[in-house]
Amino acid sequence: MTPYSDSLRGYGHPIFARDEFICQYCGLDGRESFDNWLSLTVDHLLPKGHPLRDDPDFIVTACKFCNTADNQYFARAQERGLAFDGLSRSELVDQRRPYVETTRRSYRDFWEKNVRRALS
């Protein structure tokens, strides 16, 4: 087998397989289509500098949008009262999901008003 250095075919593949190729935030299924699979990324659940950040137990499958949806998540953690230590992978995903969903809703509203209606 050829060693791949990129995420989709290489280092991220075991994480994607563990998560059944499903975005842990929105549920996009990378097995449903090639385009869905191409949008998969690995999402670190712990901030830069945390000693467990690169531990696969604290990395999940996320689609590109969900991975970057709340790009201020770690920067705003203190003001939001978020904690990371002592939480499981599932608890960390559950903690972040509301911020991702809020961003998705705001993008959906923008799309409805500025893109979808533009086609009419």
Residue pairs with C-beta under 8 A, 6 or more apart in sequence:
3 10
4 10
4 13
5 11
6 12
7 13
7 40
7 41
7 42
8 16
8 37
8 38
8 40
11 42
12 40
12 41
12 42
12 61
14 56
15 42
15 56
15 59
15 60
15 61
16 30
16 40
16 42
16 61
18 56
19 60
19 61
20 31
21 29
21 30
21 31
21 37
21 40
21 61
22 28
22 29
22 30
22 61
23 29
23 30
23 40
23 61
23 62
23 63
23 66
24 43
24 60
24 61
24 62
24 66
24 93
25 62
25 63
25 66
25 69
25 93
25 96
25 97
25 100
25 101
26 63
26 65
26 66
26 100
26 104
28 36
28 39
28 40
28 63
28 66
29 36
30 36
30 37
30 39
30 40
30 61
31 37
36 63
39 63
39 64
39 65
40 61
40 62
40 63
40 64
41 61
41 62
41 63
41 64
41 67
42 59
42 60
42 61
42 62
42 67
43 59
43 60
43 61
43 62
43 66
43 67
44 53
44 54
44 58
44 59
45 58
45 59
45 60
45 84
45 89
45 92
45 93
45 96
46 52
46 53
46 58
46 84
46 92
47 53
47 74
47 77
47 84
48 74
50 84
52 58
57 89
58 89
58 92
60 89
60 93
65 104
65 107
66 100
66 104
69 99
69 100
69 103
69 104
69 107
70 96
70 99
70 100
70 102
70 103
73 96
73 99
77 84
82 95
84 92
87 95
